[in-house]
Amino acid sequence: MAERGYSLRDAVCSRPGATNVAGGFEFSCDELIRGPLSTQAVAALQEHPLLTNAVYASVGALCAITRTPSVIINDLGRLAIGILALYLHYSRDPSDPSSGLSASRMSALCVEQKVCSKGRALAVVALMRQAGDLVPATYQVDQRLRLLVPTENLIKACRQYWDAIFRGMALVIPRRSDAVVALAREEVFAAFVRVFGGYFCAGMRMFRLEAELTSFAQRNAALAILFSLLLASRQDGKASATIRISIAKLARRFGVSRPQVLRVLDAAVEAKLVERSPADGLQITVLPRLRSVVEEFYVAAFLLCDHYMQVALDQVGRERPVR
């Protein structure tokens, strides 16, 4: 994506070159950039004739999830904490009493990975417990650790998030056509979480720090609102299309206030992703730049999750990729 000013190295934070977790696998960002995220791999996917269809399929699936969102889906920080909670849980070493998911380990990991402050991590863990995403483990090896375990609520929310990516990916990477089915298997899901978390802790981020979409992903429901505008604009097949919106309907659809919707639209105008009519502000022109930055994100997401799934399948003993 050099012509768009995109560098995959921008997705790598200042972390050690590789990280080891349970299972002995080494997660290296340099290995990703040389292989699955190489310039050649990115360019090939960019040129795929079905890329636009694949992106819209993933965007549509994500918008469908956020109509009844979990507390973690609509905000990038909470989503990262939710995924890391699963990572700590599934990476637990039964022979090591200090391993596993606890509020203290979660807050320490979030600070180490520069996800958020200790205070916010603890606040999100409390929110997840209140929402029924995390519960105390039935058996506590060490009462000082107070281990937590994820409930089906959290597992389902994260699985739906990745399912949305895989549904689009299947159009451009056919070997992943059964990835959604594979991810429904508990052992594959656990391995995928460990791989995703391992690369995350090695420094890989799907949302780059300075990418156009990152600031929206960090705002409650902002990404879902942008994606819904993109989907609505597709009806006439033009790169730039004008649609009419309802602030109230968008607010109800994604469970946010009307002022929040207006703030998102103002930010999108400032970022030159959309234009609003000067009359009443309810006529939105979706600019080609929005489609471009969304495609840029999904190219990286498709390639990363393809690799993560393959590594996960290899770890659970699959002899060949899902076909």
N, C-alpha and C positions, 0 to 999 in steps of 0.2 A: 504493500500500500504506500509505497514511497511517494507516488504522485499526489497523495492526499496528506502528506506530511505525517504519516503514521510510522511509528517505530515500535516494534514489539519489545525492544529493550525498555521502552517507557513503561511497560506493564510490570517490570521487575523492580521491586522496592530494594532498598539497601539492606540486604540480608546476606547471610553466608551463602556460598555457592551451592551448597547441597545440605539436605537435612535427612537424617535417618529416623525412622519410627519402627514400631514393632513389626517384625516380619523381615527386617534386614534390607528393605528396598531403599535405594538412595534416590532422593528427589532433587534433580538438578535443573535449574532454569536454563543454564547454558545448553544442556542437552535438548531441551524443548526448542530453543531458538535455532539450533542447528538442524533439528529434525521436523517434528510436527508443525512448528511455527516458522519454518524456513521461508525465505523470500519466495522460493519456487512454489511451495505449498500454498501460501497465501495468494499469490498471483493466480494459480490454477483455480482456486475456489472463487476468486473474484470474477473470473471469466466464465464460470459455470452458467449455462443458459437458464437454469432453474433457481439461481440464487435468490432472486427477488421473490419468487413464490415460496421458497423455503423460509425467508425472513418473515413474510406475512403470516405463514402458518405458525411460526413460533410466537410472533407478536400477538396473534389472535388467541392462541392458547394461554399466554400469560394474562391477557386482559380478562379471559374467562375466569381464571383463578382469582383475580383481584376483585371480582364482584362480591365474593364472600371471603375476604382475606383473613389469613392468620395474622396474629400480631407482628409476625416477623417479615412477612412478604413485601410489604409496601415501603420498606426503608432499608437502604443498603447496609447501614450499621447493624441494625437488628438482624438482618438476614445473615450477615457474616458471623455474628455471635451465635445464631441458631445453628449454622453449619459447623462452627467450631465446637459447639456443645456436642453435636453428634460425633465429631472427630475424636474428642477426648473420650467419649463413651466407648466407641468402637475400637479405639486404640488401647484400651485398658489391658494391662498385663496382669493376669490373675496371680502371678508370682510376686508382683510388686504392689504391696498394700498402698503405696503413695500414688499410684496411677489411677486413672479414671476421671470422671466428671464431678467436680465440686465447684462451689462458688469461688473459692480462693484460687483454684487452678485456672478457672475460666478468666478471672480478672487478671491474673498474672500473664496468661497467654495473650489476652487482648492488648495489654500494655506493651508486651514484648513485640507483638506484630503491628503495633501502632494502629490498631483498629479503633480504639477509644480509650478513655481514661478508666482507671479502676472503678471510680464511682459510677460511671455510666454502665460499665459491664455488670456490676452488682445490681444496678437498677433494672437492667434488662432481664437478668436472671430472675429477679423478684417478679417482674411482669410476666415472664414465661411460666413461673410457678403458679401465679394467680390465674393465668389463662388455661392452666392444665396441660402445658407443653412439657413441663418437667415435674417429677415427683421424687421424694426421697427413696433411695434404694431400700428394698425390703431387708437386706442383710448388710449391716455396716461392719466392715473389717476393723476400722478405726474410727471411733466416735468423733475424734477431732477433725476428721476429713469431711464427714457428713456427705457421702456420695449421693449424687442425683442420677436419675435415669430418664431418658426421653420417653414420652408417651407416644401413642399412635398419632396424636394431633401434630406433633412436631415432625415426626417421620413422614407423615402424609404431605405436610406443607412443603418440605424440602424435596420430596419425591416429585410432587406436582411441578415445582419450579424447574427441575431438571427434565421432567417429561416434556415440558413446553419446548425446551431447546432441542430434545431428541426428535420431536415430531417434525420440526422443520428440517433438521439435519438429515433425516432419512431421505429427503428429496435430492440432496446433493452428495450424500455419502451413503449409497445404497446398502453397504454392509452393516449399517446401523438400523436397518428397517425393523429389527426386533428388539431394539435397545430398550424401549418402554417396557416390553414384557420381561426382559432380563432384569431391569431395575426393580421390578416387583418382587424378585427373589431376594429373600432376606440376606443371604450370604453375598450376593452380588452388590446389593445396596450398601452393605457394611464395608465391603472392599472399595467400592467407588468413593464412599465418604473418606476412607483412610487415604486414598490416592489424592482426592481433591484437597483434603486438609494438609497432606504432606507437601504438595506443591505450593499451597498457599503459604505454609510456614517457611518454605524455601524462598519465597518472595514473589511468586506469580500471582498476578491480579487480572481478572477478566475486565474489571473496570479500572482503566488507567487513571492515575491521579489527576491529570490535566485534560482528560478526554471530555468532549462536549456533553456526553450523556451522564458523566459521573455526578455532577452537581444536582441533576434531576433525580438520579437514583438515591441521593442522600436526603431527599425531601419526601415527606409522606405522600404516597400515591402519585407523585409527579411523573414518574416514568410511565405508569399505567395511563395517565391522562394524555401524555404525548403519543403513546402508542395507539390509543383509541382515535385520536385525530388522524393519525397516519392511516389507520384502517378505513376510516370514514372517507378519506380523500381518494381512496383507490377506485371508487366506483366508476369514475370516468376514464381510468387508465392513464391519466396524464401525470407527468412528473411534478407539476405544480397544479393544485386543484383548490377550489374555493368551496367551503362547506359552511353550513349554518349550525350553530351549537346552542345548547341550553346550559347555562351555568348550573342551574338547579339539578338538572338530570345528571350532569357529570358528578356533582357533589354527592348525590344519592347513590349513584352507581359505584363509586369508589370509597364511600364512607368517610368523606371529609367535608369541611365547611365550604360554603361558597367563597369566602375570602381566600381560602387556600387554593381553590381552583383559579381565581383571579391572579393570585401571586404566581402560580405556575405559568399561566398564559403570558403574564408580563415578562417573566424570565425567558420564556421561549421567544418572545418578540425581541428582547435584548440580545439573545444569542443568534438571532437571524435564522431561526428554525421555522417560524411562522410569521404571518402578518395579520393584524386585526383591522377591521374596517373602522374608520374614524367616526362613523355615525353612532352605532350602538355597541360596537365591540363584539357583537355576536356572530359576525361573518369572519371566518378564519380562512386565510390562504396558507395551505401547507406548502412550504418551499422545498425545492429539490434537496437542499442541504440536510433537511431532517431525514429523508430517506437515505441519504449518503452516510450520515453518521450512524444510523441504526444498522445499516448493512455492514459498516466497518466493525461495529461491536460484534455482530453475529458471525462474521467470518472468523474472528478470533475465538468466539465461544464454541462454534461448531468444531473447529480444529482441536481446541483444548479438550472438550468433552469427548470427542472421538478417541483421542489418545488416552484419556483417563479411563474410559470404559474398557479399552483394550487391555490396559495394565490391570484393571480390576478383574477382568475375565481370566487373564493369565494367572492372577493370584488365587483364584478359586478353582484352578485346575482345568479351565476350558482349553481344549486342544485347538480350537479355531474360533474366529470371531463370529458374533451373531450374524446370521444371514437370513 
